[in-house]
């Protein structure tokens, strides 16, 4: 007997009939599960409350004493002084005691499916699916560190999209993810695979070599789940055979990417170390500059005028130089880091003084995940006040994402994403390196017992 034809070989009418039957089955399943869904909605509608000794209002830049936050359906519905609120005896209250409450933190530059502990050619020893698996662990570490939202700026195989889907579906624990999928750039550039000979083929998913190719690639990435586009405008530290500051995409290519992405209502982040590449990216309409190590005073002024966000990873230099080549980092990359690490911190200092809008971006994956909070003290050391550093990881980051109605502040209408720490981060920002309590969408995911 001949085997049944596959769906791809069936006539179109048969395919449509099969699709209708599948939709009917899904509808029947949904109807059967309606009581369970209704019960879940009723549970979500039951208000819960969170209190603590103090709360940092990042929008107003001030401290609120004795707050009580009302949560319904995963969002904040009210904020009041708990000394004036009377609750019923059976009210669900999470009292965080003598702690400081802050919005869930946002890291604008992570690589959840990368490991600092495995670098260079050592990574070739592992099968492709290994990186998705470690991404699950890294997502949990990141959330436990207090970062309830991250922008994942580059991963192979749309691994970050898969992680987002698994987290959003409740299958695994992790932060809200804004995924980029593949980072894109020129042949031989920072986004290419330059460490292999021509006899070993490498994928072209990350490569564009004209404005037309750039537009098509943005559409392709968006089709498969990218919510931000990451480009490589200049060379980088961990790419082999290129100049760390050399521009690698033309103005026309960058502008094509920015125009296409903005038409699709998504933003663009540009990896850029060199001054010319940074300035070109700003001129092209790119939304944020990643690293920005060698920006001149003129370019900093240009960024401030255009309100272009800078995301500067000024902590990881400590880790890279401390570990050297032990984790597989190539000596070429280590030499590049030695050349630009201090300059990047000095640029950050000048950028703060020049009024460049800043967001928190750690480049976690270049150093171990879960240590994201260590960057706060560096930001303060190099020119920010503690409040400014906290705002960079909350209010500013939400604005840069275009998601200020959802995240970035403890405010009515936003997701109930909050953290609590012992002590006062405005007096000692290092307390953010050890987060006691994490709440995401109104659910306690760490501490608080």
N, C-alpha and C positions, 0 to 999 in steps of 0.2 A: 504494500500500500504506500502510495506517495505521501510524504510528510506534508503537513499543513503549511501553506505559504506564510512567510513572515509578513508583518504589518507593512514593511516597506515595499513588498511586492504585490500587495492587494490592490484591487481597483479603488479609486478614490471614494466611490460610494460606500464600499465596505469599510474603508477607514473611517468615514464620517459616522457610519452606523456604530462602529466599535467605540468611537469617541462619545457618542450619545449615550450608549449603554453604560460607559464608565462614569459619565456625569450623573446619570440616574442613580447609579450605585453610590456615588459620593453623596448625593442629595439624601438618599435613604439613610446612609450612615450618619449624616449630620442631624437628621430628624430624630434618630434613635438616641443621639448623644445630647439632645437639647436640654433635658433635665439636668444633666451633669454640668453643661455650660451655664445654665441658669443659676445653679448652686454656686459655681465659681464666681459669677458676676455678683451675686448677693454677698459672698465673702469679701470680694474686692471692694464693695460699696460700704462695708462696715468700717467706720473710721478708726484709725489708730493714731497714737501720739508719741512724739519723741521730745524729750527734754534734756537739758544740760545746763551747766552753770553759766555758759556764755556762748555766743554765736558770732562768727565773723560775717558781717554783711559786706560782701565784696563789691556790690554795686555802689553802695554809699561810702565804702571805705571806712567803716566804723565797727565797733563791737556792740552787740546787743546782749544785755544781761538777762538771765533767767528766761530764755525763750521756751515756748512750747509750739511745736509744729504739728499740724493736723494733716493726716495722709488719708486719701481715699483713692482707690483704684490705681495705686502706684504713683500718684501725683500729689503735690502739696496743695491743700485747699485753704489753709489759714495759718497765720503766724501771729502769736500773741505773747503777752507777758504771763507766764504761768502763775504768777502770784495773784492774778485777777481772774483766773479761769477755774471754774468748779466742774469737776468731772464726776461721772457716776462711779460707784464702787467697782463695777465690772468693766470699766474702760480699759482698753488695751494700751498700756503706757510702757514705753522703753525709756527708763530714766538712766541717763549716762553719767549721772553724778557730777563730780567736780572736774569735768572735762570741757574742752573747747570744741564746738561744733563748726564744721566748715562744709562747703559744697564738695561733692565728689570731685576729685582732681581730674584734669584732662591732660594727657600727654599727646602732643601733636606730631611726634616723630618716633615711631617704634617699628620694630621688625619682629613680630611675635614668632615667626617661624625661622628665626636665626638664633644661633648660640655664640656668645663671645668665647665660650670655652672650646669651641671647635672652629678654627679659622683656616684660611688659605686652602692648600691642597688636601688637608686632612678631611675636609668636608666631602671629598670624592669617595671616601671609604663607606659612605652610608647610602642606602637606597632612598629613592625619591620620597616615599611615604614617611620616612623617618622624620622629616622636617615638619610635616603636618602633626605628627604625634607629639613632638616636643612643643609645638605651638599650643596644644591643649594645656600642658603644664605651665607654659609661660603665661597664658591668659589668666590662669588661676593666681599665679604669683603677682601679676600686675594688679588684679583686682584686690587682692589681700594687701597690697601696698597702698591702697587708697585711690587708685586711678580707675574711676568708674566709666570713663570714656577714653578711647585712644583713636588716633589716626594712624593706620598702618600703611606706611608709604613704600610699598614694594614687597612682593613675594611672588614666587614662581607658582604656576599651576593654579592660580586663583585660590591659593590656600587660605588667604585671609578672608575671602568671601565665604568659604566653607566654614571657617571658625565662627564668623558672624552668624551664619545660619544656624549652627549648632547651639551657640549661646542664646540667640533670640528664641530658639525653639525649646530652651530649657534642658537640653541634653547635657551640656557641660557648663561649668562656671567660668565666667570671664566678664570683661568690661564690654560696654557698647563699642562696637568697632565701626569706624569709617574706613572701608577698604579701598585700596588703589589697584589691586591686582598687580600686573607687571609694571615696573617703572620703565619708561621709554627714553631712548636717546639714540645717538648716531652710531654707525658702525665703528668699532674700535674705541668707543667712548666708555664712560664710567658705567653705563648700563649694559654694556656688552660683556661677553666672556672672553677676556684677552689672554688668559693663562694657558690656553690649549693650542696645539698645532693645527694647521688647516686640515690634516687628515682625520681629525675628530670633529665631526659636525656639531655645531651648536645651534640652538633654536633662534628664530628670527622674531619671536614674540615681542622682544623689547626694542627692535630696531626700526628707525625711520630715517630716510635720507632725502626727503623733500617735503614741502608743505602739503602736497596731496597725500603722501603716505602718512604724514602726521595727522591729518584730519581723519583719515580712514581708521587709523589706530585708536584714536579717541573714541570713535563710534563703536569699534569692536570691544574695547575695554568696558565701555558703558553697557553694552549689550549683555555682558557676562557678569555684571554686578559691581563694577567700580563706581564708587561714590566720590572719589577725588582722583585727579590725574597727577601722577608724579613724573617729572621729567629730569633728565640729567643735563643741565645747561653747561656744566664745566667738568673737568676731570675731578678725581677724588683720591682719597687716601688709600682705599683698599682696592682700587682698580690698578692693574699692572700696565706699565708701558705708556702711561699718559702723564701729562703735566697736571698737577693738582689744581692749578688755577686756570688752565687753558680753556677757552670757550669751545664748545663742541656742537652746539646747535645755532643756526643762524636766526636773525631777528624774524625773518619770514616764517621759518619753521615754528619758532616759539609763538608767534602771533597766530598762526593757523591753529595751534593747539589750544591757546587761550580762547580764541573766538569760538571754536567748535565746542569746547567744554562749557563755556558760559551760555551758549545757545541751548545746551542740554541741562542748564541750571546746576552744574557742578563746578567745583573750584580746581585750581591747579597749584601744585607745589613744585618749586624748582630747586633741586640740589645745585648749589652754586657756591664755589669757594672764591673764584677769581673776580676781581673788580669789574672787568669788562663784561663778563657773563652775567654778573648780578645786575648791572645797569641795563643790559639788553633785556633781561627777563622782566625787569620793572617796566621798561618802555613797551614791552609786548603785552603787558596787562596781566602778568602772572600774579596770583593772589598772595603767595608767601614764598619767601626765600629761606631755604634750609642751609644751615651752617654759616654762610655769609662771612667767612673767615677774613677775607682780605679787602673788604669794602673800604673805599677811601672816604674822606670827609665829604667830598662832593656827592658821592653816591649815597651816603647816609642821609644827606640833606634831600636828595632826590627821592629816596624811599619815604622819608617823613612827609614830603609834599604829596606824594601819591598814596599815602596811607597803606603802604605795602607792609605786610606783617613779616617780621624776622623771627625765625625759629632757630636758636643757636644752642648747640649741644656743648656747653662749656664745662661739663663735669668729666666726660669720658676720657679726656686726655690723661687724667690721673691713672685710670685703669690701663689704658693702652701702653703707656710708658712703663708702668710698674710690671706688667706681665711680659713685655718685650715680644720675643718670638716663641715663647713657651707654648702658646695655644695654636701655633701654626701660622701666625702672622708673618708675612714675608718681610725681609729686611728692608726692601724698597718701600713698603707701606709704613714701616716704623720710622724710616728716615723722613718721609713726608709728614708724618704726625709731629715729629720733633721740629720740623721747619715751620709749621703753622699753628701748633697748639696754643702757645702764648700769644701769638698775634691775634688769634680768634678771640681770646678773652679780652685783649685790649680793644679790639673792634667792638665787642659787646659793651664795654664801658663807654666808649665814645658814642655808640648808638643810643644808649640810654640817655646820655646827656643831650644828644641831638633830637630827642623826641621821636625816635623810630618806634612804631608800635610793636611790642614784643609779645610772643607767646612762649609757653613752656614746651620745649622739644628736646628729648633726652638722647635719642638714637639708641634706645635700649635694644640689645642684640649685639651691639658693639661692646657693651659691657653687660654683666649679668642682669637678667630681668628680675624685677622685684626691688632693685636698688634705685629706682627712678627718683625717689625723693631726695637722694643725695645731691641732686643738682641745685636744690633751693639755696643751700648755704653758699654755693659758688656764685649764684646770681646776686646774692646780697654782698658777698665779698667784692664783686666787680661792679658795684654801683647802684643796685636797686635797694629800696627799702624792703623789709619783710612783706609789707602789704602789697607792694608792686609785684614782688615775686609770686605771691599767692594769687593775685589778680591775673597774672600771666597764665597761670594754670587753671583758671576758672572763667571769670568774666571775659577776658580777652580771647581765650581759646574758643569759647562758645561763639563769640562774635565772628572770629576768623572762620569757623566752620559754617556759619550761617544758621546755627541751631540754638540761638539764645532764647527761644521760646521753650526749649526742652531741657537744657543743661546749663551748667556754669554758674548757678547761684541758688541759694535757698530762697525761693520766691514762689508766690502763689502761681499755680499753673504749670510749673516745671516738674520734671521727674523728681521723685523723692530720693535723690542720690546724695548721700551725705557721709561724712567721715567724722570721727571724734578722736582727739589726741589728748594726752595728759600734758598739762602745762599750757603755756601761752606762746604760740608760734610767732606772735608779733614781737615778743621779747627774745625768743630763741627759735629761729626758723628751723633749726635742726630737729625739733620734736616731730616734724613732718616725715622724718626718716623712719619713724616707728609709729604706725597708725594702729590705734587700739581697736577701733570699731569701724566697720564698713557697712553701709546700708545702700542697697541698689533697688530702685523702684519700690521703696517702702519695705523691702524684705531685708532682714538682718542676715548678712552673709559672713560676717566675721565679728567676734567679740560680743560685748554687751551683756554677757550672762553674769 
